[in-house]
Amino acid sequence: MLYSNTQDLLTEIRKKMLDEKINIKELANRMNKSPSAVSMALKQKNISIESLNDICQAMNLNIDITFIKKDDTN
């Protein structure tokens, strides 16, 4: 899937949380952070790669980043 902004990416993470039945409190426990800190991270307009990696590690997910050249016709 191609994500062009942070909101789409974080929406996908929230969907995965629902699929895996992981709530904010559980994710916060896994990350050793407060639920409010995790909730704020999931609402950011821009998330750092480090924060994204922390969330994915806590959910037992890997991050796969691929750079794709934009189509020259756009």
HELIX and SHEET records of a PDB file:
HELIX    1   1 THR A    6  ASP A   19  1                                  14    
HELIX    2   2 ILE A   24  MET A   31  1                                   8    
HELIX    3   3 PRO A   35  ALA A   41  1                                   7    
HELIX    4   4 ILE A   49  ALA A   58  1                                  10    
END                                                                             
